[in-house]
Amino acid sequence: GLSVDHAAQDLTVNGAIVATGAAKLKAGDYANDGDTSSIVFNAGKSVTAGSVDFSAAGDIKNASGVATVKAAYGDFVAETGSISLKNLDIQTINKIEASNDIVVTDTGDNDLTINGMTAGGKIDVEKTKKNVIVTKDAVVQSGTKGAATDKSMTFKVDDGTFTFNGDSTITGKIQAPETLTINASSDITLHGNIQALNGTGAADPKVVKAAELKSGGTVIADNAKNDFVGYVAAEAAPSRSITLNDVNNLTLGVIKGETASLSAENGAIAMNGTDEASVNKLTATAKGIEFQNDKALTLSGVQQTDSAKALNIVAKGNIEQNLSVDAQGEANFTAANGATKYDVTLSNDANDFDSASKAKVVNIVDAKNVKIVDKNDLALGNVTASGSLDVTAGGTANGNISQTAVDALSNPNVLAVEGTTKFTATKGSVGVLGENKMKGALTVNAHDDVTVRNDMKLTVGSVYSKAGNVVLYTTDASALSVPAFSETTDYTAGTVVGYNGKHYTANATHSAASWNAADWTEVTGSDLVVPVGGSVEAESGSVTLAAYDD
Protein backbone atom coordinates (compact mmCIF):
# COMPACT_ATOMS: atom_id res chain seq x y z
CA GLY A 1 0.00 0.00 0.00
CA LEU A 2 0.86 3.68 -0.13
CA SER A 3 0.37 6.39 2.51
CA VAL A 4 1.17 10.08 2.00
CA ASP A 5 0.49 12.70 4.70
CA HIS A 6 1.19 16.19 3.42
CA ALA A 7 0.65 19.42 5.39
CA ALA A 8 0.95 23.16 4.93
CA GLN A 9 0.38 23.10 1.20
CA ASP A 10 -1.63 21.26 -1.46
CA LEU A 11 -0.86 17.63 -2.23
CA THR A 12 -0.66 17.51 -6.02
CA VAL A 13 -0.78 14.24 -7.97
CA ASN A 14 1.39 14.87 -10.99
CA GLY A 15 2.01 11.32 -12.15
CA ALA A 16 0.63 7.82 -11.87
CA ILE A 17 0.18 6.15 -8.47
CA VAL A 18 -0.24 2.39 -8.49
CA ALA A 19 -0.77 0.33 -5.36
CA THR A 20 -1.90 -3.28 -5.07
CA GLY A 21 -3.36 -2.54 -1.64
CA ALA A 22 -4.59 0.74 -0.19
CA ALA A 23 -3.61 4.21 -1.36
CA LYS A 24 -4.03 6.76 1.41
CA LEU A 25 -3.56 10.47 0.68
CA LYS A 26 -3.95 13.18 3.29
CA ALA A 27 -3.53 16.93 2.84
CA GLY A 28 -3.66 19.34 5.78
CA ASP A 29 -5.13 19.08 9.24
CA TYR A 30 -7.79 21.73 9.72
CA ALA A 31 -8.98 20.47 13.09
CA ASN A 32 -5.58 20.85 14.75
CA ASP A 33 -3.83 23.72 12.98
CA GLY A 34 -6.38 25.34 10.64
CA ASP A 35 -4.57 24.06 7.55
CA THR A 36 -6.86 24.04 4.46
CA SER A 37 -4.60 22.25 2.00
CA SER A 38 -6.23 20.33 -0.86
CA ILE A 39 -5.61 17.15 -2.85
CA VAL A 40 -5.24 18.17 -6.48
CA PHE A 41 -5.08 15.88 -9.51
CA ASN A 42 -3.48 17.27 -12.64
CA ALA A 43 -4.97 16.37 -16.00
CA GLY A 44 -4.22 12.91 -17.26
CA LYS A 45 -2.83 11.68 -13.93
CA SER A 46 -4.16 8.68 -12.06
CA VAL A 47 -4.38 6.64 -8.89
CA THR A 48 -4.97 2.91 -9.23
CA ALA A 49 -5.28 0.84 -6.07
CA GLY A 50 -7.22 -1.87 -4.32
CA SER A 51 -8.79 0.86 -2.22
CA VAL A 52 -8.37 4.61 -1.82
CA ASP A 53 -8.70 6.84 1.23
CA PHE A 54 -8.42 10.54 0.40
CA SER A 55 -8.68 13.13 3.17
CA ALA A 56 -8.14 16.86 2.64
CA ALA A 57 -8.58 19.83 4.90
CA GLY A 58 -9.61 21.77 1.77
CA ASP A 59 -10.77 20.37 -1.57
CA ILE A 60 -10.34 17.09 -3.42
CA LYS A 61 -10.41 18.08 -7.05
CA ASN A 62 -9.14 17.98 -10.60
CA ALA A 63 -6.92 20.97 -11.33
CA SER A 64 -7.89 20.85 -15.00
CA GLY A 65 -8.96 18.29 -17.53
CA VAL A 66 -9.62 14.75 -16.30
CA ALA A 67 -7.71 12.54 -13.89
CA THR A 68 -8.53 8.92 -13.07
CA VAL A 69 -9.09 7.35 -9.68
CA LYS A 70 -9.65 3.61 -9.92
CA ALA A 71 -10.27 1.28 -6.98
CA ALA A 72 -12.64 -1.33 -5.64
CA TYR A 73 -13.37 0.78 -2.54
CA GLY A 74 -13.10 4.46 -1.77
CA ASP A 75 -13.35 6.92 1.12
CA PHE A 76 -13.28 10.67 0.42
CA VAL A 77 -13.40 13.51 2.98
CA ALA A 78 -13.03 17.25 2.31
CA GLU A 79 -13.21 18.93 5.73
CA THR A 80 -13.77 22.54 4.64
CA GLY A 81 -14.02 22.29 0.87
CA SER A 82 -15.64 20.46 -2.03
CA ILE A 83 -15.04 17.19 -3.85
CA SER A 84 -14.91 17.41 -7.62
CA LEU A 85 -13.67 14.32 -9.49
CA LYS A 86 -14.53 13.74 -13.13
CA ASN A 87 -13.21 10.27 -13.91
CA LEU A 88 -13.83 7.92 -11.03
CA ASP A 89 -13.84 4.18 -11.49
CA ILE A 90 -14.95 3.08 -8.04
CA GLN A 91 -17.03 0.00 -7.32
CA THR A 92 -18.01 0.96 -3.76
CA ILE A 93 -17.93 4.36 -2.09
CA ASN A 94 -17.88 3.62 1.61
CA LYS A 95 -17.99 7.27 2.56
CA ILE A 96 -17.83 10.56 0.72
CA GLU A 97 -18.17 13.77 2.75
CA ALA A 98 -17.62 17.42 1.87
CA SER A 99 -18.23 20.65 3.72
CA ASN A 100 -19.40 22.16 0.44
CA ASP A 101 -20.34 20.46 -2.86
CA ILE A 102 -19.83 16.91 -4.11
CA VAL A 103 -19.59 16.65 -7.91
CA VAL A 104 -18.36 13.34 -9.26
CA THR A 105 -18.55 11.35 -12.48
CA ASP A 106 -17.99 7.60 -12.45
CA THR A 107 -17.05 6.12 -15.83
CA GLY A 108 -16.22 2.58 -14.73
CA ASP A 109 -17.57 -0.61 -16.24
CA ASN A 110 -18.87 -1.86 -12.88
CA ASP A 111 -21.87 -0.88 -10.78
CA LEU A 112 -21.32 2.00 -8.36
CA THR A 113 -22.43 1.20 -4.80
CA ILE A 114 -22.83 4.06 -2.32
CA ASN A 115 -22.74 3.37 1.43
CA GLY A 116 -22.87 7.01 2.49
CA MET A 117 -22.68 10.53 1.02
CA THR A 118 -22.98 13.89 2.80
CA ALA A 119 -22.50 17.37 1.36
CA GLY A 120 -22.88 20.75 2.99
CA GLY A 121 -23.94 22.05 -0.43
CA LYS A 122 -25.17 20.21 -3.52
CA ILE A 123 -24.63 16.62 -4.65
CA ASP A 124 -24.22 15.95 -8.36
CA VAL A 125 -23.37 12.38 -9.37
CA GLU A 126 -23.20 10.99 -12.90
CA LYS A 127 -22.67 7.34 -13.81
CA THR A 128 -21.90 6.89 -17.49
CA LYS A 129 -22.05 3.07 -17.55
CA LYS A 130 -23.86 0.44 -15.53
CA ASN A 131 -25.93 1.05 -12.41
CA VAL A 132 -26.00 3.08 -9.19
CA ILE A 133 -26.94 1.25 -5.97
CA VAL A 134 -27.50 3.02 -2.65
CA THR A 135 -27.35 0.45 0.15
CA LYS A 136 -30.28 0.15 2.53
CA ASP A 137 -28.50 1.63 5.57
CA ALA A 138 -26.86 4.47 3.66
CA VAL A 139 -27.50 8.10 4.49
CA VAL A 140 -27.21 10.32 1.41
CA GLN A 141 -27.73 13.94 2.35
CA SER A 142 -27.15 17.30 0.69
CA GLY A 143 -27.44 20.80 2.06
CA THR A 144 -26.28 20.13 5.61
CA LYS A 145 -24.55 23.49 5.68
CA GLY A 146 -27.10 26.23 6.28
CA ALA A 147 -25.20 28.90 4.35
CA ALA A 148 -24.93 26.84 1.16
CA THR A 149 -26.51 28.56 -1.85
CA ASP A 150 -27.30 25.30 -3.69
CA LYS A 151 -28.51 22.30 -1.67
CA SER A 152 -29.95 20.25 -4.52
CA MET A 153 -29.24 16.59 -5.19
CA THR A 154 -28.88 15.10 -8.67
CA PHE A 155 -28.13 11.58 -9.85
CA LYS A 156 -27.75 10.88 -13.56
CA VAL A 157 -27.40 7.28 -14.73
CA ASP A 158 -26.72 7.31 -18.45
CA ASP A 159 -26.93 3.58 -19.15
CA GLY A 160 -28.45 1.70 -16.24
CA THR A 161 -30.67 1.71 -13.17
CA PHE A 162 -30.78 3.66 -9.91
CA THR A 163 -31.68 1.54 -6.88
CA PHE A 164 -32.09 2.39 -3.19
CA ASN A 165 -33.24 -0.61 -1.19
CA GLY A 166 -34.79 -0.52 2.25
CA ASP A 167 -38.15 -0.29 3.98
CA SER A 168 -39.90 1.77 6.64
CA THR A 169 -38.04 0.00 9.47
CA ILE A 170 -34.56 0.87 8.16
CA THR A 171 -32.85 4.13 9.11
CA GLY A 172 -31.09 4.74 5.80
CA LYS A 173 -32.39 7.68 3.78
CA ILE A 174 -31.86 10.01 0.85
CA GLN A 175 -32.48 13.57 2.03
CA ALA A 176 -32.43 16.70 -0.11
CA PRO A 177 -33.49 20.08 1.29
CA GLU A 178 -33.75 21.36 -2.28
CA THR A 179 -34.86 19.57 -5.44
CA LEU A 180 -33.97 15.87 -5.69
CA THR A 181 -33.36 14.89 -9.33
CA ILE A 182 -32.79 11.32 -10.48
CA ASN A 183 -32.45 10.52 -14.19
CA ALA A 184 -31.85 6.92 -15.27
CA SER A 185 -31.93 5.26 -18.65
CA SER A 186 -33.62 2.24 -17.02
CA ASP A 187 -35.53 1.66 -13.77
CA ILE A 188 -35.52 3.95 -10.74
CA THR A 189 -36.26 1.80 -7.69
CA LEU A 190 -36.47 3.63 -4.37
CA HIS A 191 -37.66 1.27 -1.64
CA GLY A 192 -35.70 3.27 0.93
CA ASN A 193 -36.80 6.44 2.71
CA ILE A 194 -36.85 9.58 0.53
CA GLN A 195 -36.95 13.01 2.14
CA ALA A 196 -37.34 15.62 -0.62
CA LEU A 197 -37.94 18.82 1.29
CA ASN A 198 -37.72 21.69 -1.17
CA GLY A 199 -41.13 23.04 -0.22
CA THR A 200 -40.28 23.39 3.47
CA GLY A 201 -40.96 26.94 4.54
CA ALA A 202 -42.57 27.90 1.22
CA ALA A 203 -45.77 29.94 1.38
CA ASP A 204 -47.34 27.35 -0.92
CA PRO A 205 -45.32 24.10 -1.15
CA LYS A 206 -47.46 23.01 -4.12
CA VAL A 207 -45.66 25.45 -6.44
CA VAL A 208 -42.14 24.31 -5.48
CA LYS A 209 -40.59 21.20 -7.05
CA ALA A 210 -39.48 18.67 -4.43
CA ALA A 211 -38.36 15.88 -6.76
CA GLU A 212 -37.99 15.01 -10.43
CA LEU A 213 -37.69 11.32 -11.29
CA LYS A 214 -37.17 10.44 -14.95
CA SER A 215 -36.70 6.83 -16.01
CA GLY A 216 -36.43 4.83 -19.19
CA GLY A 217 -38.18 2.02 -17.26
CA THR A 218 -40.31 2.10 -14.13
CA VAL A 219 -40.29 4.62 -11.28
CA ILE A 220 -40.84 3.25 -7.78
CA ALA A 221 -40.73 5.34 -4.60
CA ASP A 222 -42.92 3.27 -2.31
CA ASN A 223 -41.53 3.72 1.21
CA ALA A 224 -44.27 4.52 3.73
CA LYS A 225 -42.00 7.15 5.36
CA ASN A 226 -41.36 9.13 2.17
CA ASP A 227 -41.92 12.85 2.54
CA PHE A 228 -42.11 15.00 -0.59
CA VAL A 229 -42.57 18.60 0.58
CA GLY A 230 -43.33 20.35 -2.68
CA TYR A 231 -44.52 18.65 -5.85
CA VAL A 232 -43.14 15.53 -7.54
CA ALA A 233 -42.64 15.19 -11.29
CA ALA A 234 -42.14 11.59 -12.45
CA GLU A 235 -41.74 10.08 -15.88
CA ALA A 236 -41.54 6.39 -16.79
CA ALA A 237 -41.34 4.61 -20.13
CA PRO A 238 -44.72 4.76 -21.95
CA SER A 239 -45.55 1.13 -21.11
CA ARG A 240 -44.21 1.20 -17.54
CA SER A 241 -45.59 2.30 -14.19
CA ILE A 242 -44.96 5.01 -11.60
CA THR A 243 -45.39 4.29 -7.88
CA LEU A 244 -45.25 7.17 -5.38
CA ASN A 245 -45.97 7.06 -1.63
CA ASP A 246 -45.94 9.92 0.84
CA VAL A 247 -46.34 9.86 4.61
CA ASN A 248 -48.72 12.84 4.42
CA ASN A 249 -49.63 14.97 1.38
CA LEU A 250 -48.51 14.04 -2.14
CA THR A 251 -48.54 16.86 -4.70
CA LEU A 252 -48.00 16.04 -8.38
CA GLY A 253 -46.48 17.85 -11.32
CA VAL A 254 -46.10 16.16 -14.70
CA ILE A 255 -46.66 12.40 -14.34
CA LYS A 256 -46.08 10.25 -17.44
CA GLY A 257 -46.27 6.49 -17.92
CA GLU A 258 -48.74 3.64 -18.33
CA THR A 259 -50.03 3.53 -14.74
CA ALA A 260 -49.77 5.93 -11.80
CA SER A 261 -50.01 4.14 -8.45
CA LEU A 262 -50.25 6.77 -5.71
CA SER A 263 -50.65 6.67 -1.94
CA ALA A 264 -50.94 9.37 0.73
CA GLU A 265 -52.86 7.53 3.41
CA ASN A 266 -52.44 10.27 6.03
CA GLY A 267 -53.02 13.18 3.67
CA ALA A 268 -54.26 14.17 0.24
CA ILE A 269 -53.17 13.65 -3.36
CA ALA A 270 -53.37 16.84 -5.41
CA MET A 271 -52.00 18.47 -8.56
CA ASN A 272 -49.72 21.50 -8.40
CA GLY A 273 -52.23 23.70 -10.21
CA THR A 274 -50.14 24.06 -13.36
CA ASP A 275 -49.32 20.61 -14.75
CA GLU A 276 -51.34 17.59 -15.88
CA ALA A 277 -50.66 13.90 -15.75
CA SER A 278 -50.45 11.76 -18.87
CA VAL A 279 -51.17 8.15 -17.90
CA ASN A 280 -53.62 5.47 -18.98
CA LYS A 281 -54.48 4.06 -15.54
CA LEU A 282 -54.75 5.44 -12.01
CA THR A 283 -54.55 3.58 -8.71
CA ALA A 284 -54.80 5.86 -5.67
CA THR A 285 -55.41 5.85 -1.92
CA ALA A 286 -55.66 9.06 0.12
CA LYS A 287 -57.97 11.10 2.33
CA GLY A 288 -58.61 13.42 -0.61
CA ILE A 289 -57.76 12.83 -4.28
CA GLU A 290 -57.40 15.34 -7.11
CA PHE A 291 -56.08 14.09 -10.46
CA GLN A 292 -56.01 15.77 -13.87
CA ASN A 293 -55.11 13.76 -16.96
CA ASP A 294 -54.46 14.96 -20.50
CA LYS A 295 -56.19 11.95 -22.11
CA ALA A 296 -58.61 9.10 -21.36
CA LEU A 297 -58.23 7.52 -17.92
CA THR A 298 -59.02 4.11 -16.43
CA LEU A 299 -59.56 4.03 -12.67
CA SER A 300 -57.83 0.89 -11.45
CA GLY A 301 -58.65 0.89 -7.74
CA VAL A 302 -59.33 4.32 -6.20
CA GLN A 303 -60.01 4.83 -2.49
CA GLN A 304 -60.81 8.30 -1.13
CA THR A 305 -61.07 7.76 2.60
CA ASP A 306 -62.10 11.00 4.36
CA SER A 307 -65.74 12.13 4.28
CA ALA A 308 -64.63 15.74 4.85
CA LYS A 309 -62.58 15.75 1.64
CA ALA A 310 -63.35 14.95 -2.00
CA LEU A 311 -62.52 12.87 -5.05
CA ASN A 312 -61.93 15.02 -8.15
CA ILE A 313 -61.08 13.31 -11.44
CA VAL A 314 -60.59 15.30 -14.66
CA ALA A 315 -59.68 13.67 -17.98
CA LYS A 316 -59.47 14.93 -21.55
CA GLY A 317 -60.98 11.66 -22.74
CA ASN A 318 -63.26 8.88 -21.49
CA ILE A 319 -63.24 8.01 -17.79
CA GLU A 320 -63.80 4.32 -17.11
CA GLN A 321 -62.72 1.67 -14.62
CA ASN A 322 -61.41 -1.87 -14.29
CA LEU A 323 -61.53 -1.96 -10.46
CA SER A 324 -63.92 -0.40 -7.97
CA VAL A 325 -64.04 3.21 -6.75
CA ASP A 326 -64.65 3.94 -3.06
CA ALA A 327 -65.29 7.62 -2.28
CA GLN A 328 -66.23 8.63 1.24
CA GLY A 329 -66.54 12.30 0.34
CA GLU A 330 -68.03 14.20 -2.57
CA ALA A 331 -67.04 12.74 -5.95
CA ASN A 332 -66.64 14.93 -9.03
CA PHE A 333 -65.89 13.74 -12.56
CA THR A 334 -65.10 15.77 -15.68
CA ALA A 335 -64.56 14.14 -19.08
CA ALA A 336 -64.12 16.98 -21.56
CA ASN A 337 -61.56 18.82 -23.63
CA GLY A 338 -63.07 22.20 -24.37
CA ALA A 339 -66.19 21.70 -26.47
CA THR A 340 -65.50 17.98 -26.97
CA LYS A 341 -67.23 15.80 -24.38
CA TYR A 342 -66.40 12.22 -23.46
CA ASP A 343 -68.08 9.36 -21.60
CA VAL A 344 -67.95 8.60 -17.88
CA THR A 345 -68.55 4.88 -17.36
CA LEU A 346 -68.31 3.73 -13.73
CA SER A 347 -70.32 0.53 -13.84
CA ASN A 348 -68.54 -1.72 -11.33
CA ASP A 349 -71.07 -3.31 -8.95
CA ALA A 350 -68.64 -2.82 -6.04
CA ASN A 351 -68.40 0.97 -6.38
CA ASP A 352 -69.27 2.80 -3.18
CA PHE A 353 -69.99 6.52 -3.38
CA ASP A 354 -70.85 7.20 0.24
CA SER A 355 -74.20 8.95 0.68
CA ALA A 356 -74.95 8.36 4.35
CA SER A 357 -75.43 12.09 4.95
CA LYS A 358 -76.99 12.80 1.52
CA ALA A 359 -74.40 15.57 1.25
CA LYS A 360 -71.60 13.36 -0.12
CA VAL A 361 -72.87 13.38 -3.64
CA VAL A 362 -71.68 12.42 -7.10
CA ASN A 363 -71.34 15.32 -9.53
CA ILE A 364 -70.67 15.05 -13.24
CA VAL A 365 -69.18 18.43 -14.05
CA ASP A 366 -69.06 17.88 -17.81
CA ALA A 367 -69.40 14.72 -19.91
CA LYS A 368 -71.22 13.08 -22.79
CA ASN A 369 -72.78 9.73 -21.86
CA VAL A 370 -72.74 8.91 -18.14
CA LYS A 371 -73.22 5.54 -16.46
CA ILE A 372 -72.77 5.14 -12.69
CA VAL A 373 -73.34 2.11 -10.46
CA ASP A 374 -73.17 2.04 -6.65
CA LYS A 375 -73.30 -1.09 -4.52
CA ASN A 376 -75.83 0.55 -2.17
CA ASP A 377 -77.19 4.13 -1.89
CA LEU A 378 -76.22 6.78 -4.42
CA ALA A 379 -76.79 10.52 -3.97
CA LEU A 380 -76.64 12.76 -7.05
CA GLY A 381 -75.80 16.44 -7.05
CA ASN A 382 -75.30 18.19 -10.39
CA VAL A 383 -74.92 16.43 -13.72
CA THR A 384 -74.15 17.99 -17.09
CA ALA A 385 -74.39 15.35 -19.82
CA SER A 386 -74.62 16.13 -23.51
CA GLY A 387 -75.67 12.52 -24.06
CA SER A 388 -77.46 10.08 -21.74
CA LEU A 389 -77.54 9.46 -17.98
CA ASP A 390 -77.83 5.92 -16.57
CA VAL A 391 -77.74 5.50 -12.77
CA THR A 392 -78.03 2.26 -10.78
CA ALA A 393 -78.12 1.93 -6.99
CA GLY A 394 -77.96 -1.36 -5.12
CA GLY A 395 -75.44 -3.12 -7.33
CA THR A 396 -74.82 -5.73 -4.63
CA ALA A 397 -77.19 -4.61 -1.81
CA ASN A 398 -80.28 -2.55 -1.08
CA GLY A 399 -79.86 0.93 -2.48
CA ASN A 400 -81.72 4.18 -3.10
CA ILE A 401 -81.10 6.91 -5.68
CA SER A 402 -81.52 10.38 -4.22
CA GLN A 403 -81.04 14.03 -5.08
CA THR A 404 -81.86 16.94 -2.78
CA ALA A 405 -83.37 20.12 -4.19
CA VAL A 406 -80.37 22.20 -3.16
CA ASP A 407 -76.76 21.58 -2.17
CA ALA A 408 -75.03 22.39 1.13
CA LEU A 409 -74.72 26.04 0.02
CA SER A 410 -78.41 26.26 -0.92
CA ASN A 411 -77.61 26.26 -4.65
CA PRO A 412 -80.06 24.27 -6.79
CA ASN A 413 -79.03 20.78 -7.82
CA VAL A 414 -79.60 20.19 -11.51
CA LEU A 415 -79.50 17.13 -13.75
CA ALA A 416 -78.99 18.70 -17.18
CA VAL A 417 -79.29 15.78 -19.59
CA GLU A 418 -79.67 16.23 -23.34
CA GLY A 419 -80.44 12.56 -24.02
CA THR A 420 -82.32 9.84 -22.18
CA THR A 421 -82.27 9.36 -18.41
CA LYS A 422 -82.52 6.00 -16.66
CA PHE A 423 -82.75 5.26 -12.93
CA THR A 424 -82.59 1.70 -11.60
CA ALA A 425 -83.14 0.91 -7.92
CA THR A 426 -84.75 -2.53 -7.88
CA LYS A 427 -84.00 -2.85 -4.14
CA GLY A 428 -84.82 0.73 -3.15
CA SER A 429 -86.42 4.06 -4.03
CA VAL A 430 -85.80 6.90 -6.48
CA GLY A 431 -86.14 10.48 -5.22
CA VAL A 432 -84.77 13.05 -7.66
CA LEU A 433 -85.86 16.49 -6.45
CA GLY A 434 -83.60 19.11 -8.05
CA GLU A 435 -84.36 21.76 -10.67
CA ASN A 436 -83.69 19.15 -13.29
CA LYS A 437 -83.71 19.55 -17.05
CA MET A 438 -83.95 16.04 -18.46
CA LYS A 439 -84.78 16.49 -22.14
CA GLY A 440 -84.92 12.89 -23.30
CA ALA A 441 -87.22 10.07 -22.28
CA LEU A 442 -87.20 9.04 -18.60
CA THR A 443 -87.01 5.39 -17.58
CA VAL A 444 -87.33 4.32 -13.93
CA ASN A 445 -87.36 0.84 -12.42
CA ALA A 446 -87.66 0.88 -8.63
CA HIS A 447 -88.92 -1.30 -5.81
CA ASP A 448 -90.13 1.52 -3.54
CA ASP A 449 -91.39 5.09 -4.03
CA VAL A 450 -90.47 7.05 -7.16
CA THR A 451 -90.42 10.85 -7.09
CA VAL A 452 -88.99 12.78 -10.03
CA ARG A 453 -89.03 16.55 -10.54
CA ASN A 454 -88.27 18.11 -13.91
CA ASP A 455 -88.18 21.85 -14.50
CA MET A 456 -89.39 21.44 -18.08
CA LYS A 457 -91.38 19.03 -20.20
CA LEU A 458 -91.02 15.48 -18.89
CA THR A 459 -91.10 12.72 -21.49
CA VAL A 460 -91.67 9.30 -19.98
CA GLY A 461 -90.53 6.08 -21.55
CA SER A 462 -91.33 3.71 -18.69
CA VAL A 463 -91.68 4.45 -14.98
CA TYR A 464 -92.29 1.49 -12.67
CA SER A 465 -92.48 0.98 -8.91
CA LYS A 466 -93.08 -2.50 -7.56
CA ALA A 467 -94.13 -1.62 -4.02
CA GLY A 468 -94.35 2.17 -3.72
CA ASN A 469 -96.00 5.26 -5.13
CA VAL A 470 -95.02 7.21 -8.24
CA VAL A 471 -95.01 11.02 -8.20
CA LEU A 472 -93.86 12.91 -11.28
CA TYR A 473 -93.54 16.71 -11.38
CA THR A 474 -93.11 18.75 -14.53
CA THR A 475 -93.78 22.32 -15.69
CA ASP A 476 -94.66 22.43 -19.39
CA ALA A 477 -98.47 22.36 -19.46
CA SER A 478 -98.52 22.78 -23.24
CA ALA A 479 -96.79 19.46 -23.70
CA LEU A 480 -99.65 17.23 -22.54
CA SER A 481 -99.66 14.06 -24.58
CA VAL A 482 -101.07 10.88 -23.05
CA PRO A 483 -102.02 7.87 -25.21
CA ALA A 484 -105.75 7.64 -25.66
CA PHE A 485 -107.64 4.70 -24.24
CA SER A 486 -108.21 1.92 -26.79
CA GLU A 487 -110.70 -0.93 -26.50
CA THR A 488 -108.29 -3.15 -28.44
CA THR A 489 -105.27 -2.71 -26.13
CA ASP A 490 -104.21 -4.80 -23.11
CA TYR A 491 -103.21 -2.66 -20.12
CA THR A 492 -100.99 -3.39 -17.14
CA ALA A 493 -101.65 -1.96 -13.69
CA GLY A 494 -100.48 1.64 -13.39
CA THR A 495 -100.60 2.48 -17.09
CA VAL A 496 -101.73 6.06 -17.75
CA VAL A 497 -104.22 6.85 -20.54
CA GLY A 498 -106.39 9.72 -21.70
CA TYR A 499 -110.17 9.35 -21.81
CA ASN A 500 -112.73 12.09 -22.38
CA GLY A 501 -110.15 14.80 -21.65
CA LYS A 502 -108.94 13.34 -18.36
CA HIS A 503 -106.03 11.14 -17.23
CA TYR A 504 -106.56 7.72 -15.70
CA THR A 505 -104.31 4.99 -14.34
CA ALA A 506 -105.19 1.30 -14.58
CA ASN A 507 -106.07 -0.21 -11.19
CA ALA A 508 -105.10 -3.69 -12.29
CA THR A 509 -103.87 -5.55 -15.32
CA HIS A 510 -106.71 -6.38 -17.72
CA SER A 511 -107.23 -7.51 -21.28
CA ALA A 512 -108.64 -5.39 -24.08
CA ALA A 513 -112.20 -4.37 -23.35
CA SER A 514 -114.57 -1.44 -23.55
CA TRP A 515 -114.23 1.40 -21.03
CA ASN A 516 -115.16 0.43 -17.49
CA ALA A 517 -114.75 3.27 -15.00
CA ALA A 518 -114.25 0.78 -12.15
CA ASP A 519 -111.00 -0.37 -13.77
CA TRP A 520 -109.47 3.11 -13.71
CA THR A 521 -108.55 5.89 -11.26
CA GLU A 522 -108.37 9.53 -12.33
CA VAL A 523 -105.00 11.22 -11.91
CA THR A 524 -104.38 14.95 -11.78
CA GLY A 525 -101.74 17.11 -13.43
CA SER A 526 -101.34 18.46 -16.93
CA ASP A 527 -97.63 18.51 -17.49
CA LEU A 528 -96.66 14.93 -18.29
CA VAL A 529 -95.66 13.54 -21.67
CA VAL A 530 -96.09 9.80 -22.03
CA PRO A 531 -95.34 8.78 -25.61
CA VAL A 532 -97.37 6.05 -27.22
CA GLY A 533 -95.92 2.78 -25.97
CA GLY A 534 -94.71 4.37 -22.72
CA SER A 535 -96.11 3.61 -19.30
CA VAL A 536 -96.31 4.83 -15.72
CA GLU A 537 -97.03 2.03 -13.26
CA ALA A 538 -97.17 1.72 -9.47
CA GLU A 539 -97.88 -1.97 -9.00
CA SER A 540 -98.89 -1.66 -5.36
CA GLY A 541 -99.34 2.09 -4.89
CA SER A 542 -100.68 5.27 -6.45
CA VAL A 543 -99.63 7.43 -9.39
CA THR A 544 -99.63 11.23 -9.12
CA LEU A 545 -98.88 13.52 -12.05
CA ALA A 546 -98.40 17.00 -10.64
CA ALA A 547 -97.34 20.47 -11.64
CA TYR A 548 -93.77 21.36 -10.68
CA ASP A 549 -93.74 23.44 -7.50
CA ASP A 550 -90.83 25.90 -7.25
Number of C-alpha atoms within 10 A of each C-alpha: 13 14 14 12 13 18 19 14 13 21 21 16 20 14 14 13 14 16 17 12 14 20 22 19 19 22 28 25 20 16 11 7 10 12 19 22 26 29 26 22 25 18 16 16 17 21 20 20 22 17 24 27 18 19 25 32 27 26 26 28 24 23 16 12 12 18 25 22 24 23 24 17 20 26 17 20 24 29 24 21 24 26 28 20 22 21 22 22 23 24 21 22 21 16 19 22 25 31 24 28 28 27 17 19 19 26 20 19 14 17 20 25 19 23 19 22 22 24 29 25 25 29 27 19 21 20 28 17 18 19 22 27 18 26 19 21 17 22 20 24 24 32 25 19 17 9 11 16 12 18 25 26 28 20 20 21 25 16 14 23 25 25 21 26 19 20 19 15 11 13 13 23 28 23 24 27 23 25 27 27 22 21 23 27 20 21 23 27 20 26 20 29 28 26 22 28 24 23 21 16 9 12 9 11 19 23 18 22 25 30 29 21 23 24 27 19 23 26 27 23 21 23 22 21 18 26 21 30 28 27 28 26 20 27 26 29 19 16 13 19 22 27 21 23 25 28 16 21 24 29 27 31 25 19 25 24 23 20 25 26 20 23 27 25 23 16 19 24 26 22 22 24 12 10 15 20 22 23 26 21 22 21 18 25 22 27 25 28 29 20 19 23 24 17 19 21 25 20 20 19 18 23 21 27 22 20 19 11 19 23 30 19 20 24 25 20 21 22 26 19 20 13 18 19 25 20 27 24 24 26 23 20 19 25 29 24 16 8 7 13 20 24 23 28 17 22 23 18 20 18 25 22 27 24 23 13 9 18 19 25 27 24 21 23 18 27 28 23 23 26 16 20 24 29 21 25 25 29 25 28 27 23 23 22 27 19 19 23 27 18 20 25 31 24 22 14 16 16 24 27 25 24 24 20 18 17 18 11 6 8 10 17 22 26 27 23 23 19 17 20 25 19 24 24 26 23 19 25 29 27 21 25 22 25 21 23 20 25 20 20 20 21 20 26 22 27 24 24 21 29 18 21 24 27 22 20 21 27 25 23 21 19 23 26 28 21 18 21 21 28 18 23 24 26 21 18 15 11 17 16 17 22 18 16 17 15 12 10 12 11 22 19 20 27 25 27 25 17 15 7 9 14 21 23 25 24 21 16 14 13 12 12 12 11 12 7 10 8 14 19 16 16 18 14 18 21 24 26 22 25 16 13 9 19 23 28 27 29 23 17 17 19 28 18 19 18 20 18 10 8
